[in-house]
Amino acid sequence: MEGTQGGRGFVGSFTSAGGPGVVAVEVDRGSGALRFTGASDAVADPSFLAPAGDVLYAVSETDAGAVAAFDVTGPAPRPLGAPVPVEGAGPTHLAVVAGHVLTANYTSGSVSSLPRTADGTLGPVAGQVRHAGSGPVEDRQAGPHAHQVLPDPSGRWVLAVDLGTDAVTVHVLDPATGALTPHGTTALRPGTGPRHLAFHPAGTHAYVLNELEPTLTVCRWDADAGVLTPLGETPVVPEGAAPAYPSEVVAAPDGRFLWAAVRGTDTLAVLALAEDGAGARLVASVPCGGHWPRDLTLGPSGRHLYAANERTGDVTWFAVDPRTGVPVRTGSLPVPAASCVVFT
C-alpha cells in the first residue's frame, strides 16, 4: 500500500455553524484515508478553498466578503496577513488564474479578481464584473448569484456560473492588469439554477450541474471561440426521488464517468458519459455517507471520491470501481460543518 508521500488535502468549513475553519489533512494514496494534522479558525466561514503551491486561498463567505491566504508548509495552516475584501458579498467559490485569485460572489452576483504577490499574499481588487438578470424562481432568482468561477482547460477563458440568472458567462482576464471583460453569455433553461460545472478531460464539453432542478446540462465547449452551447439535459436522481438540490460535479480523468453530489436525497449520482463526451446517462445513485453533501472531490490518486457532508459534519471517502464508476464507502473523518475538500 502506498503511503502518504505527496498526499495533502484541506477541508473548508463554516465557523458560524461550529466548524473548525480550514483543516489540513494527510492522504493515504493507497486507502484514500484522511488524517487530521491541524486547523486554523483565523478566517470566518472559509467555505471554499483553492491551493497554489505552498499557499492556500480561502473565501470568507460573509456579508463583508473577503479572501484569505494561508501558508500550508506546516502541519496547520498559517494566515498570511489579514483577509482582503473582495468588494462583493457572500463569496462562495474561487480559483487561481494567471497570477490572480478570482472569487464568485454569490450575494452580490459578481466576480472579482485580486492580484497575487511574490510571497502569495493578495493585493486589493483589480477587476470586477457584476452579472445582470433574474430567473423565474422568485425566492432564489430575484437577481444574479454567481456561484462558481473557473478557467477553461485552454487557459484562455474564465467561466462564471450564475444560479440567479440561469446563465454561464465567459470572461477574459487580462493577466497584466486583472481586468475582467465579458466575452459572451450562454442562457440555460429558465429556473434550472446552474450552480457548478466541470469540463470533460478532452476540453471539448462541459457539464453544468443545476441546483434548482436536479439535472445536468451537457454543453459543447469551443475553446477557440470561447462559446458554450447547450446540447441537452439529463436527470441526476431517479424518477420519483425526494426533492433534491445538487451541489457539485466531478469528471473522471479518463472521461468515462461523471459524479454529482445531491443534497436532499443525500446521494452521489453516477453518470456514464458518451464516448465523445456529448451525452450523459444516470446509471447509479448511492448514499453519500452522511447528510447534505455540499462538495465532492476526486482524490490525488484518481481512485477515491470525497464528499463533504455539511450537516453531519464529516468528510466521507469512497473507492471508485474502475469498471462501473460506482463509489463504495470506505471511511470518514469528522469535520463539523464541512463545506469543501481540495488536494494538492
N, C-alpha and C positions, 0 to 999 in steps of 0.2 A: 504494500500500500504506500502511495506517495505521502510525503509529509507536508508540512505547512510552508515550505520554502516558496517564496514568491506569492503566497496567498494571503492577501489582506483585504478587508472589507470594512464598510462603515454603514451604520444604520441611523437614519434620522428619526426623530420622534417629537411629539407635541408636548413641550414642557407645561403648557397650560392645562393639559389633561393628565399630568403626573409622569410624563416621560422624562428620561434622564438626559435628554439633549442629543448630542452627537456621540454615538457609541462606536468604538473601534473594536474589530474582531480579527482573529486569525482564522484562516480557512484550511481545513484538511482537504487537499485536492482529490484524494482517493475516496473518502467517505462523504465529502461535502459538509462535514460537521463544522460548526462555528464555535469559537471560544472567545469569550469576553476578555479584552485586555485593558480597557479604560474608557472614560467618558468625560465630556465637558458639557456643562449646562450654562456656559457663558453667554449663549445667544438664545433668545426666546423663540420657541416653535421653529426649529430648524427642520422643516418638513421635507425638504428635498435637497440632495447633495450632488456635487459633481467633482470628481478627483482630477488633479492635473499634476502628475509627478509627486513631489513631496508636499504639495499643498492641496487642501480640500476646501471647496467652497460650499456654503450653505445659505439658502434663503432664510430670512426671518419672516415667517408668514403671519405678519401682524398688520394692523391698520396703518402704522407708520411705514412699514415695508423697508427691508434692508437686506444686504447680502454680507456675509462674513467670510473671512479666510482663516484657515487653521493650518498650522504646521503639524504634519502627521508622521514625522520621523520617529517619534517615541511611542510608547505603549498607549498613551492617551492623547487625544487631540489638544493642541495648544493654540489659543487665539492669537492671530497676527494683527494686533491693533483692534480698534473699535469697529463694529459693523458700519457699513457705508450705506446711506439712504439710496433707494432706487427711484425715488420720485414717483412712486406708484404704490397702491395699496394691495395687500394680500398676495405677494409673490408666491407662486406655487411650484415653479419649475425653473431650472437654469441650465445653461450649457456653456462650455468653454470653447470659444471660436475665434481664431485669428487674433490672438493676443488680447481678447476681451472676454468678459463674462456677461452673458445675456440672461435676463430674467423675464419670465412671463408673469405679469402682474394681473391676477385674476379679478380682483375687485374693481380696479380702475380700467381693465381691458386694454392694457398697454404692454409694450415690450421695451425694455431699457438695455443699454449697453454701457459697461463700465470697463475702462482700460486696466489691464494687469501691469504691474511694475516688475522690475527685475527680481525683487525678493518675494513676489507672489501676492503682495498687498494690492489693494484696488484704489484707483482714483475715482473722482466723482463722475456722475452720469455724463457720458459724452454724446449719446444719441438716444432718441426715444421716438416711438411711433405709437399712436393711440388708434385702435380699431374703432369702427363705427358700425352701427346697425343694431338689430334686435332679432328676436325669434318669437314663435307663437306660444311657447310655454311661459306664461306671464311671470310666475314666481322665480324662474331661473334665467329667463332670457330678456329681461327688460332693457338690457344694454350689453355691450361687449364684455366678454370674460375670457381673456387669454389664459389658456390652461397649460400650454406646453410651447417651448421654443427649442429648436434643434437644427443643426446643419444637415444638408443633404449629403449623401456619400461622396459626391464630387467635390464638396467643399466650396462650391461657387455660390450657394444659396442658403438662406436661413428661412425655415418654415415655422409659422406660428399657428397653433390650433386654437380656435376660439369657440368655446361652448355657447356663448351668448348669441353669436351671430350665425351659427351653423356654417362656418366657413374655415378654410385654411388659406392664410395669406403668405405669399412668398416675398421675402425681403432680400435686399442686397446690403451687406455690411461692408463699409469702407474700412479696411484694416488700418489705414493711416490715421483716420480721424474718429472712428467709432460711429459715424453717422449711419443710420438705418434708412433705406429708401424702399418703399413698397414697389414691388415689381408686378404683381398680379394676385387676384383672389379667386379661389375656387369655391363656389357655393355648393353645399351639400343639402340633402333633403331637409326641409324645414322641420324643426322640432326634434331632430336626432341628437343634438347636443354633443358634437365631437369633442373628445377630451384629449386623447393622445394618439400618436401614430408611430408606426415602425416601418422601416424600409426593408424590402427584400434584399438579401445579401448581394444580388447582382446589380442592385441600384436601379432597376427598371420599373419597379412597382412599389407602392406604399399602401399601408393598411391602416385606416383610420378607425379607431375604436370609439363608439358613440356611448355616452353616458345616459342620456335621457331616454333612449330606446336601446335595448340590448342587442345591437347589431354591429357588424364590421363592414365598413365601406372599402371595397377594393378599388384602387386607383392605379392608373398608369402614370409613371413619372418620366418626364422628358428633361433630362439634366442639361441638354444643350439649350433648350428654350426656357427652362425654368417653369414648366407648365405641368400642373397636376390635373388629371382627367378621371372623374369617377367612372367605374365600369359596372358596378352593381353592389348589392348588399347581401350579407348572409347573417343569420342569427348566431349568437354566441351562447344561447341557452336552449334547451329542448322545448318543444311546443308544450304549452300548458304550465311552464315553470312559474314560480312565485315572482313578484316584482323584483327586477334586477337592475343594478347600476354598475356597469363595467368601469374598471379603473385603469388598467394598464395592459399593453400588448407587447409581446416579445416574439421575434422571428428567430427560427433555428439557423445556425450558421450555414447549414447545407441547403437551406431553402425548401425543405420538405414539410415543415410544420410551423404552426403559429400557435402561441398560447396567450390566453387572456384571463386576467383576474376579474371575477364578477362578484360584487358585493350584493347583499340581499339574498341571493342563493348560496353565497359563500362557497363558490366553486372556482375551479380552474378549467377553462374551456380548451379543448384540444382541436385544432383545425388543421386539416390536411390541405396543403397548397397544390395547385395545379403545377405541372412540370415547368411551364413558362412563367409562373407566378401570377397569372391573370385571373385566378379564381381561388376561392377558399370554401371548404366544406366542414361543418361541425361533425367530428367523429367520436368525441367522448367528452364527458363532463365529470370531474372528480372533486371530492371535498378539498377545501383549501387548507384544512388542518386547524382552522380557528374561525374567527368571526370578523367580517368586514375587511377583506384583503385589499388594502389601499394601493399596494405596489407589488410588482412581480419582476424578477430579475433572473437572468441566466448567469450562473457562476463562472469563474475563470477557467474551469476545465471544460466547459460546454456540455457537461453531463448532468448538471444539477440545476433545479429551479428553486428560487427563494421567494416566499410570499410574506410580505409584512402585514400581519393581521392586526389592524389598529385596535379593535375593541376587545380582543382577548389578550392583547399585549404580548405578542410573540413574533418571532421570525421562524417560519417552518420551512424545511428544505425537503426536496423531492429528488429521487433518482429518476432520470428520464429513460424509458425503454427506447433504445435507438431504432427499433423496428416499427413500433406503433406510435411513438411520440407520447405515450401516456405516462404521466408522472406518478411515482409511488412514494408516499411519505416515508422519510427515514429518520427525522429528528426535528427538534425545535430548540430555540433559545429564548428565554423570557426577555422581552424588551417592552415595558409599558408604553402604550400609545404609539407603537411603531408605525412609521409612515413611509419609509423607503429604504432600499438596500442598494448599495453600489459597491463595485470592486475595482481594485487597481490592477 
